[in-house]
Amino acid sequence: MKKYILIIFTIIAAGFSVAAADDIPDDSLSYSWRVVQPLGLRERMPLDTLLYNYHKTAVPSSYSPAFATTGNQASVGKNMIFMQSNPMSDFFFRDAKQFWIPDIETMRFYNSRIPMTQLGYNTGGGREIAQDWLRMMFSGNLNKRTQIGAQLSYPYSKGSYNYQAAKGMVWGLSGSYTGDRYEFQGFFNAYNMLNKENGGITDDLYILDPAQLQGGVSSINAKSIPTNLTAAHSRVSGKQFYMNHRYKVGYWREEKDENDSIVSREYIPVSSFIWTFDYNSARHKFTNTSASEEESFWTNHYMSTAATTDKTSYSSMRNTVGVSLLEGFNKYAKAGLGAFLTHELRTYHQTDDTLAISGPDRPEGLTPYPFESRLKGKETQNLLYVGAQLVKQQGHLLNYEATASLGLIGPVAGEIKADGNVSTRIKLLGDTVTVKGYGHFSNTTAPYLMNNYISNHFAWMNDFGKTRRLRFGGILNLPHTGTHVDVGVENVQNHIYFGPDMLPVQNGGSVQVFSVQLQQNLRWRALNWENSLIYQKSSDDAVIPLPQFAVYSNLFLNFKVAKVLEVQMGVDMDYYTKYYAPGYQPATMAFYNQREIKCGNYPFMNAYANFKLSRARFFVLYSHLNQGLFGNDDYFSLPHYPLNPRRFQMGVIVDFMN
């Protein structure tokens, strides 16, 4: 029934959008931007109104050509393309859900002459395996200086396998003001992500060769496959409140006519004073109510052998004050220069452990407490940084940006972070070629939870040293030929990761990762072939395991019907070579290195059709169409976690402008 509702909604929305199209000017969407830390600089971003590849929003594994996931939408995942992945955060539970959680990097602000609303809905699967995603985005200008916005995202998926359901609620409010002297941009985001944890299927043969387990019967219903866990849940929730204030000091530039009368006045800012407030909080809760599975799935039980309720929370309140000399206030000010001071207050709370750690008072059956003294349930850290920023954003030939900070007080004392990039555009054979270089150096303190953690099944007390990273590379972009090349190398010293025992470990040496990424788009009339090829090599794949080669290929036709309906119809594929994929531990939501099972060497193919009618976009998708066609059903991206079987899906998103 919901599919018919979706079709009716699409037709009605498309009809209204066509009827209103003539009343909407082409420049009704002026521009979009994101915030560049730490001083709140604005960087222009493209608007999401395109037709291409809209269907990929319905495929959980589409975040990268090599995505390690438990399979279900809105569940956990890890990008195995090293140069596209992020280092471990201060609250590592959130990392597994980062693709669904908004933050300062993904937040977008809009400036539009006409209020705009995007309303989208994806659906797929039958009643028992339904996969839905409702989302909304609104932005409107109260006047030419003031903007307000709101967003909502509600994914809900029952999963193709038992005890795999996942859902989430993400919502937020935003606003900005752009005046001659004062600028503001801020947002509040909240999220609550819940998923069942099934611990993977009990035997991979249910996917690889079900006939061995079913007396010669080769077909199997994915929902009938037994799983390791049936009563476990993980929840990650949190919120972020961000404000950036900028007061600009300058002078008025006046233009006069021949009678010496003032024709116009323009305020020219010379310097600015900045205050940024950023509050983050997050909570993780893991529960399991099956006593038998407690015993069979986990080795250690520090608090209870009957059930588990682990709770960990984190908060960070960061204040940054800065002053900057602005770029372009006269012909000699070719770049902007800023300095800043940041204070951060972090607080951690962990699972309450009131049991005796030794002696006759310790309950029978519990694992011996691994430390002589009890881990603290609460930790507060005061941190202080100082830094500087040099930026040039308005150059026609050369632009660059460099930011560096130094930790002064607290656990981050001596911590160094430096990022920079430089780009230029040159004319070559009638085309404008973009060349960009980038670099990064950091010497960072280990996250607190990597040194101190207590839960029912896992406990550790470490004294890890600082991790040093050095990355540099270059990007070449040739629009005329559809070519994009990114070559980079990174050296990681004292890398922290989860080892085969699912506990944190620090590598004592250095690991180098070399990467080449090539994007090549080919076109002949209506036929298009997009390819993204990635080669990456780790010098020690026991520490940083990576698929050596990954590819995303998309072959499609692009054409118009009756001059109004845009159509993109084709087949796409993700593929990566076999490697020792990380395992996944539900109790900590952590991906750990293992050397027993390889995953990969399996093409995941989708057939799709995307349509755009005025301001309505919709798609139909048959995902994983190649399941069972080529005699290889090894479609695991994590050990014991198969990807979704084939299914039909559809979706629509409408841009309302009113």
Secondary structure, DSSP 4 states (H G I P E B T S, - for coil): -HHHHHHHHHHHHHHHHHHHHTTS-TTSEEEEEEEETTTTEEEEE--S---TTGGGGG-GGGGSSSEEE-SSTTS-EEE--GGGPPPP-SSGGGGGGTTTS--TTT--EEEESS-EEEEEEEEES-STT-EEEEEEEEEEESSSSEEEEEEEEEEEE--SSTT--EEEEEEEEEEEEE-SSEEEEEEEEEEEEEEEE--SBS-THHHH-GGGTTTT-----GGGS-BS-SSEEEEEEEEEEEEEEEEEEEEEEEEE-TTS-EEEEEEEEEEEEEEEEEEEEEEEEEEE--HHHHHHH-S--SS-SS-EEEEEEEEEEEEEEEEEEPTTSSTT--SEEEEEEEEEEEEEE-----S-SSSTTSPTTSPPPSSSSPPPSEEEEEEEEEEEEEEE-S-SSEEEEEEEEEEEEGGGTT-EEEEEEEEEEEEETTEEEEEEEEEEEEEEPPPHHHHEEE-SS-EEE-----EEEEEEEEEEEETTTTEEEEEEEEEEES-EEE-TTSSEEE-SSEEEEEEEEEEEEEEETTEEEEEEEEEEEES-TTTS---SEEEEEEEEEEEEETTTEEEEEEEEEEEE--B-PPEEETTTTEEE--SS--B----EEEEEEEEEETTEEEEEEEETTTTTTSS----EEETTEEPP--EEEEEEEEEEE-
